[in-house]
């Protein structure tokens, strides 16, 4: 039996009860670097914890090796937990791991988690949808710039960008080039839902993440106004 568990956005109190029960059942836990260590307090004392972290800009365990570890421990008859930040099926490669395990004949239980793209803005008072301001939300990653930028701008949805800090300048250029107004409200949030959470509120034209460290979620759209006051013409401010 293998559990693919979403640990939520960071605050361990935002883990689900099902995630806690699955961790308590596990003999072996493969945990990502972005998971708050406090989440592991729910594991049994005799459980083996294997760090297979992936964090931008640092050494990371190869995905193929992670999948081999999952298969290896499952073949030993152990209850295995794969603990991921956020939700395992939202930019977490959980789908690939589930495919590999099922192809090998193992039972896989998916334990959804609260994805950062919803929870982190909400913790700052920003709803990703709103009846009057945004009829939908689009989640995308900042890895690569192969998105259909024209379609993204035409959609009129809130844009929530995971892992976009390093390519913020390119993302800004592409969005403005596709017709998005430079004064569109924008916000960057680091270490969301944690005591170390910090954010920068500005406009698309001025948003910068230089003062932030840690995992960052970027939110672009009119809904940002509901959580934070936006200074339309001033440089970004940090809080």
C-alpha positions in Angstrom: 0.0 0.0 0.0 1.3 3.4 -1.0 -0.2 6.7 0.1 0.4 9.9 -1.9 -0.2 12.6 0.7 -0.6 16.3 0.3 0.8 18.1 3.3 -0.9 21.4 2.5 0.7 24.8 2.1 3.0 24.9 5.1 1.1 25.4 8.3 0.9 21.8 9.8 -2.6 22.7 11.2 -3.8 22.8 7.6 -3.1 19.1 7.0 -6.2 17.0 6.7 -7.3 14.4 9.2 -6.9 11.7 6.5 -3.3 12.8 5.9 -2.6 12.5 9.6 -4.1 9.0 9.7 -2.1 7.9 6.6 1.1 9.2 8.2 0.5 7.2 11.4 0.0 4.1 9.3 3.2 4.4 7.3 6.3 2.3 7.9 8.4 4.4 5.4 7.9 8.1 4.5 9.4 9.8 1.5 9.2 13.5 2.2 9.8 16.5 0.0 12.0 19.5 1.1 9.0 21.9 1.0 7.1 20.0 3.6 7.1 21.6 7.1 9.1 19.2 9.4 6.3 19.7 12.0 4.0 17.6 9.7 6.2 14.6 10.5 5.2 14.8 14.2 2.2 12.7 13.2 4.5 9.8 12.0 5.2 6.8 14.2 8.5 6.9 16.1 9.6 3.7 14.4 8.8 5.0 10.9 11.7 5.5 8.5 11.9 9.0 7.1 13.7 9.4 3.7 14.3 13.0 2.5 13.9 13.2 -1.3 13.6 17.0 -1.4 13.2 19.1 -4.4 13.9 22.8 -4.0 14.7 25.3 -6.7 18.4 26.2 -6.9 19.6 23.2 -4.8 20.5 19.6 -5.3 17.4 17.5 -5.8 16.7 13.8 -5.8 15.9 12.7 -9.4 12.3 11.8 -10.0 13.2 8.4 -11.4 15.1 7.6 -8.2 12.1 8.6 -6.1 9.8 6.3 -8.0 12.3 3.4 -7.7 12.4 4.0 -3.9 8.6 3.9 -3.7 8.5 0.6 -5.7 11.3 -0.9 -3.7 9.8 -0.3 -0.3 6.3 -1.3 -1.5 7.7 -4.6 -2.7 9.0 -5.3 0.8 5.4 -5.3 2.0 5.8 -2.0 3.8 3.2 0.7 4.1 4.7 3.6 2.2 3.8 7.3 2.4 4.9 9.9 -0.1 4.5 13.2 1.6 4.4 16.3 -0.7 3.8 20.0 -0.1 0.4 21.3 -1.2 -1.6 18.8 -3.2 0.2 15.8 -4.8 -1.6 16.3 -8.1 -1.0 20.1 -8.5 2.5 20.5 -10.0 3.7 17.8 -7.6 4.3 14.9 -10.1 2.0 12.8 -8.1 0.2 11.6 -11.2 3.5 10.2 -12.6 4.2 8.4 -9.3 0.7 6.9 -9.1 1.0 5.7 -12.7 4.4 4.0 -12.0 3.1 2.3 -8.8 -0.1 1.1 -10.4 1.8 -0.3 -13.4 3.8 -2.3 -10.9 0.6 -3.7 -9.3 0.5 -1.7 -6.1 -2.6 -0.2 -4.5 -2.3 3.6 -4.3 -4.4 5.8 -2.1 -4.5 9.5 -3.0 -4.8 11.9 0.0 -5.5 15.4 -1.4 -4.0 18.4 0.2 -4.8 22.1 0.3 -2.8 23.5 -2.6 -0.7 26.6 -2.1 -2.3 28.4 -5.0 -5.5 28.7 -3.1 -4.5 28.6 0.5 -1.6 31.1 0.4 -3.6 33.9 -1.2 -6.5 33.1 1.1 -4.2 33.5 4.2 -3.6 37.0 3.0 -7.3 37.7 2.4 -7.1 37.3 -1.4 -9.9 35.2 -2.9 -8.7 33.7 -6.2 -12.3 34.0 -7.6 -14.9 36.7 -7.0 -18.3 37.2 -8.4 -17.5 40.8 -9.5 -13.8 40.6 -10.2 -12.7 37.1 -11.4 -15.0 34.4 -12.8 -12.2 31.8 -12.7 -8.6 31.1 -11.8 -5.7 29.7 -13.8 -2.8 27.9 -12.2 0.5 27.8 -14.0 4.2 27.4 -13.2 7.0 29.7 -14.0 9.2 26.9 -15.3 9.6 27.8 -19.0 7.6 30.4 -20.9 5.8 28.2 -23.3 2.3 29.2 -22.2 -0.3 30.7 -24.5 0.0 34.2 -23.1 -2.6 35.7 -25.4 -5.1 33.1 -24.1 -4.2 33.7 -20.5 -4.8 37.4 -20.8 -8.1 36.9 -22.8 -9.4 34.5 -20.1 -9.8 37.3 -17.6 -9.1 34.9 -14.8 -6.9 35.4 -11.8 -3.4 34.1 -12.5 -1.7 32.1 -9.8 1.9 31.3 -10.6 3.9 28.6 -8.8 7.7 28.8 -8.9 7.7 32.0 -11.0 10.1 34.2 -9.0 13.2 33.6 -11.1 11.3 34.3 -14.4 9.2 37.2 -13.1 10.7 39.7 -15.6 10.0 37.4 -18.5 6.5 36.6 -17.3 5.8 40.3 -16.9 7.1 41.0 -20.4 5.0 38.2 -21.9 1.8 39.3 -20.2 2.1 43.0 -21.0 3.0 42.0 -24.6 -0.2 40.0 -24.8 -2.3 43.0 -23.7 -2.5 42.8 -19.9 -2.5 46.3 -18.3 0.8 47.1 -16.6 -1.2 48.5 -13.6 -3.0 45.2 -13.0 -2.7 44.4 -9.2 -0.1 41.8 -8.4 1.2 40.2 -5.2 4.1 37.9 -4.3 3.8 35.8 -1.2 6.7 33.9 0.4 6.5 31.1 3.0 2.7 31.3 2.9 0.7 30.3 6.0 3.8 30.2 8.1 4.9 32.5 10.9 7.7 33.7 8.5 5.2 34.6 5.7 6.1 37.8 3.9 4.5 39.5 0.9 5.0 42.2 -1.6 2.0 44.1 -3.1 2.3 46.2 -6.2 1.2 46.2 -9.9 2.4 43.9 -12.7 4.7 46.6 -13.9 6.5 47.1 -10.5 6.2 43.7 -8.8 9.6 42.4 -7.5 10.5 39.5 -5.3 14.0 40.6 -4.5 13.2 41.1 -0.8 11.6 37.7 -0.4 13.1 34.3 0.3 11.6 30.9 0.4 8.8 29.3 -1.8 6.9 32.1 -3.6 3.4 32.2 -5.0 2.6 35.1 -7.4 -1.0 36.3 -7.8 -2.0 38.6 -10.6 -5.5 40.1 -11.0 -8.1 42.5 -9.6 -8.8 40.2 -6.6 -5.4 41.3 -5.1 -7.2 44.5 -4.2 -9.4 42.7 -1.7 -6.5 41.4 0.4 -4.1 44.3 0.2 -4.2 48.0 -0.8 -2.4 48.5 -4.1 -0.3 51.5 -4.8 -0.9 52.1 -8.4 2.1 54.1 -9.3 4.5 53.5 -6.5 7.3 50.9 -6.4 6.5 47.6 -4.7 6.3 47.6 -0.9 7.1 44.7 1.4 5.2 43.6 4.5 
